[in-house]
C-alpha cells in the first residue's frame, strides 16, 4: 500500500483541539436525525406515543409475523429501537447502539419488507437498508467529537467497531429469526 494511503491514526483523534468542525457537526446531525427518529419509532412500540399502538397491540402484530411470544419480541424490538436510537443520538456506546439498530432492521427486512422488493413505494427494504447502513457507517467512522464516546477507545470508530456492530446485529437478528 502506498505510504500516503496508509492511515494509522484514529479517524477522530481523542486529543484533538477543542474546536469543532463541519465534520463533527455533520456527524452530530446524522446521529441526531437517525437516532431520534429510531428512538421515536421504538417509543411507538413501547409506549403507544407518536401515533404508535403500544406494547400490547404491537405484540399482536409481532405474533402475526411469527414471533412468539409476540409481546416479548415487541418489547425487545421496541427497546432495541428506543435505546439504540438514543445511544446513536448522543454518541454513547455507539457500536452497541448501531448493532441494536442493525439487528432490528435485518429482522424488518426479512419478515416485513423483503418480499416487497427494494423500493419503499412498494413496501420494500429501502428504508431499512438506509437505517442499517447509516448505523454501520457511524460505528465505523466513529460518532465524532460532539459525542459522549469521544472519551472512550471505541469513540474513534474503525474496522473493529464496524465489525462488532455488524456481527452482533447479525447474530441477534439470526437468533430472533430462529426462535
CORDAHU-V986265 format. One record per residue. N is the residue number from 1. RES is the residue in one letter. SS is DSSP state (A for helix, B for strand, O for the rest). NEAR is the number of other ideal C-beta (glycine too) atoms within 10 Angstrom. D_FIRST is the distance of its C-alpha to the first C-alpha in Angstrom with 2 decimals. Layout:
n->N res->RES ss->SS near->NEAR d_first->D_FIRST
n->N res->RES ss->SS near->NEAR d_first->D_FIRST
This chain:
n->1 res->X ss->O near->6 d_first->0.00
n->2 res->X ss->O near->5 d_first->3.76
n->3 res->X ss->O near->5 d_first->6.23
n->4 res->X ss->O near->6 d_first->8.43
n->5 res->X ss->O near->6 d_first->6.82
n->6 res->X ss->O near->7 d_first->6.79
n->7 res->X ss->O near->8 d_first->10.45
n->8 res->X ss->O near->4 d_first->12.63
n->9 res->X ss->O near->7 d_first->15.98
n->10 res->X ss->O near->15 d_first->18.02
n->11 res->X ss->O near->14 d_first->18.50
n->12 res->X ss->O near->22 d_first->22.08
n->13 res->X ss->O near->11 d_first->22.66
n->14 res->X ss->O near->13 d_first->25.85
n->15 res->X ss->O near->5 d_first->27.07
n->16 res->X ss->O near->13 d_first->26.66
n->17 res->X ss->O near->8 d_first->29.59
n->18 res->X ss->O near->5 d_first->32.50
n->19 res->X ss->O near->7 d_first->32.30
n->20 res->X ss->O near->14 d_first->31.14
n->21 res->X ss->O near->14 d_first->29.24
n->22 res->X ss->A near->7 d_first->29.36
n->23 res->X ss->A near->14 d_first->26.33
n->24 res->X ss->A near->18 d_first->28.50
n->25 res->X ss->A near->13 d_first->31.54
n->26 res->X ss->A near->12 d_first->29.74
n->27 res->X ss->A near->24 d_first->28.53
n->28 res->X ss->A near->20 d_first->32.07
n->29 res->X ss->A near->12 d_first->33.55
n->30 res->X ss->A near->17 d_first->31.50
n->31 res->X ss->A near->25 d_first->32.32
n->32 res->X ss->A near->15 d_first->35.97
n->33 res->X ss->A near->13 d_first->36.49
n->34 res->X ss->A near->19 d_first->35.04
n->35 res->X ss->A near->27 d_first->36.09
n->36 res->X ss->A near->15 d_first->39.65
n->37 res->X ss->A near->15 d_first->40.17
n->38 res->X ss->A near->28 d_first->39.12
n->39 res->X ss->A near->19 d_first->41.33
n->40 res->X ss->A near->16 d_first->44.15
n->41 res->X ss->A near->20 d_first->43.62
n->42 res->X ss->A near->25 d_first->43.89
n->43 res->X ss->A near->19 d_first->46.98
n->44 res->X ss->A near->19 d_first->48.58
n->45 res->X ss->A near->26 d_first->48.34
n->46 res->X ss->A near->19 d_first->49.35
n->47 res->X ss->A near->13 d_first->51.96
n->48 res->X ss->O near->15 d_first->53.06
n->49 res->X ss->O near->11 d_first->52.27
n->50 res->X ss->O near->10 d_first->50.74
n->51 res->X ss->O near->7 d_first->52.60
n->52 res->X ss->O near->18 d_first->51.36
n->53 res->X ss->O near->14 d_first->53.51
n->54 res->X ss->A near->16 d_first->53.12
n->55 res->X ss->A near->19 d_first->52.38
n->56 res->X ss->A near->11 d_first->55.39
n->57 res->X ss->A near->15 d_first->55.03
n->58 res->X ss->A near->22 d_first->51.24
n->59 res->X ss->A near->22 d_first->51.86
n->60 res->X ss->A near->13 d_first->54.14
n->61 res->X ss->A near->15 d_first->51.45
n->62 res->X ss->A near->25 d_first->48.96
n->63 res->X ss->A near->16 d_first->51.65
n->64 res->X ss->A near->9 d_first->52.17
n->65 res->X ss->O near->14 d_first->48.48
n->66 res->X ss->O near->11 d_first->48.95
n->67 res->X ss->O near->21 d_first->47.85
n->68 res->X ss->O near->11 d_first->50.60
n->69 res->X ss->O near->11 d_first->51.86
n->70 res->X ss->A near->20 d_first->50.94
n->71 res->X ss->A near->17 d_first->51.72
n->72 res->X ss->A near->15 d_first->49.40
n->73 res->X ss->A near->21 d_first->46.51
n->74 res->X ss->A near->24 d_first->47.41
n->75 res->X ss->A near->17 d_first->47.32
n->76 res->X ss->A near->19 d_first->43.88
n->77 res->X ss->A near->24 d_first->42.52
n->78 res->X ss->A near->24 d_first->44.24
n->79 res->X ss->A near->15 d_first->43.06
n->80 res->X ss->A near->25 d_first->39.46
n->81 res->X ss->A near->26 d_first->39.62
n->82 res->X ss->A near->21 d_first->41.66
n->83 res->X ss->A near->19 d_first->39.86
n->84 res->X ss->A near->27 d_first->36.37
n->85 res->X ss->A near->27 d_first->37.17
n->86 res->X ss->A near->17 d_first->38.57
n->87 res->X ss->A near->26 d_first->35.64
n->88 res->X ss->A near->33 d_first->33.19
n->89 res->X ss->A near->21 d_first->35.51
n->90 res->X ss->A near->20 d_first->35.76
n->91 res->X ss->O near->25 d_first->32.28
n->92 res->X ss->O near->18 d_first->33.72
n->93 res->X ss->O near->20 d_first->32.03
n->94 res->X ss->A near->31 d_first->29.71
n->95 res->X ss->A near->29 d_first->27.85
n->96 res->X ss->A near->19 d_first->31.32
n->97 res->X ss->A near->29 d_first->32.82
n->98 res->X ss->A near->29 d_first->30.09
n->99 res->X ss->A near->28 d_first->30.73
n->100 res->X ss->A near->28 d_first->34.44
n->101 res->X ss->A near->31 d_first->34.00
n->102 res->X ss->A near->28 d_first->31.59
n->103 res->X ss->A near->28 d_first->34.10
n->104 res->X ss->A near->29 d_first->37.01
n->105 res->X ss->A near->28 d_first->35.32
n->106 res->X ss->A near->22 d_first->34.45
n->107 res->X ss->A near->24 d_first->38.13
n->108 res->X ss->A near->21 d_first->39.29
n->109 res->X ss->A near->19 d_first->37.28
n->110 res->X ss->A near->17 d_first->38.60
n->111 res->X ss->A near->16 d_first->42.20
n->112 res->X ss->A near->15 d_first->43.05
n->113 res->X ss->A near->21 d_first->40.88
n->114 res->X ss->A near->15 d_first->39.10
n->115 res->X ss->A near->12 d_first->42.14
n->116 res->X ss->A near->14 d_first->42.42
n->117 res->X ss->O near->13 d_first->39.18
n->118 res->X ss->O near->12 d_first->36.55
n->119 res->X ss->O near->12 d_first->38.52
n->120 res->X ss->A near->15 d_first->40.40
n->121 res->X ss->A near->9 d_first->43.36
n->122 res->X ss->A near->12 d_first->44.02
n->123 res->X ss->O near->14 d_first->43.37
n->124 res->X ss->O near->18 d_first->39.85
n->125 res->X ss->O near->22 d_first->36.65
n->126 res->X ss->A near->17 d_first->35.23
n->127 res->X ss->A near->15 d_first->36.18
n->128 res->X ss->A near->22 d_first->35.08
n->129 res->X ss->A near->17 d_first->31.65
n->130 res->X ss->A near->13 d_first->31.20
n->131 res->X ss->A near->22 d_first->32.30
n->132 res->X ss->A near->24 d_first->30.10
n->133 res->X ss->A near->12 d_first->26.95
n->134 res->X ss->A near->21 d_first->27.81
n->135 res->X ss->A near->31 d_first->28.50
n->136 res->X ss->A near->22 d_first->25.21
n->137 res->X ss->A near->15 d_first->23.30
n->138 res->X ss->A near->28 d_first->25.26
n->139 res->X ss->A near->29 d_first->24.53
n->140 res->X ss->A near->20 d_first->20.76
n->141 res->X ss->A near->19 d_first->20.93
n->142 res->X ss->O near->25 d_first->23.70
n->143 res->X ss->O near->35 d_first->27.22
n->144 res->X ss->O near->27 d_first->26.81
n->145 res->X ss->O near->23 d_first->28.95
n->146 res->X ss->O near->20 d_first->32.16
n->147 res->X ss->O near->23 d_first->32.19
n->148 res->X ss->A near->14 d_first->33.81
n->149 res->X ss->A near->24 d_first->30.59
n->150 res->X ss->A near->19 d_first->29.05
n->151 res->X ss->A near->8 d_first->30.74
n->152 res->X ss->O near->15 d_first->29.15
n->153 res->X ss->A near->11 d_first->25.81
n->154 res->X ss->A near->17 d_first->25.23
n->155 res->X ss->A near->24 d_first->26.06
n->156 res->X ss->A near->19 d_first->22.52
n->157 res->X ss->O near->24 d_first->21.47
n->158 res->X ss->O near->17 d_first->18.25
n->159 res->X ss->A near->8 d_first->17.24
n->160 res->X ss->A near->13 d_first->20.05
n->161 res->X ss->A near->26 d_first->22.59
n->162 res->X ss->A near->19 d_first->21.84
n->163 res->X ss->A near->14 d_first->22.07
n->164 res->X ss->A near->17 d_first->25.25
n->165 res->X ss->A near->28 d_first->26.81
n->166 res->X ss->A near->21 d_first->26.14
n->167 res->X ss->A near->13 d_first->27.10
n->168 res->X ss->A near->17 d_first->30.22
n->169 res->X ss->A near->28 d_first->31.27
n->170 res->X ss->A near->14 d_first->30.95
n->171 res->X ss->A near->12 d_first->32.84
n->172 res->X ss->A near->19 d_first->35.53
n->173 res->X ss->A near->22 d_first->35.97
n->174 res->X ss->A near->14 d_first->36.27
n->175 res->X ss->A near->10 d_first->38.84
n->176 res->X ss->A near->19 d_first->40.84
n->177 res->X ss->A near->14 d_first->40.83
n->178 res->X ss->A near->6 d_first->41.95
n->179 res->X ss->O near->10 d_first->44.90
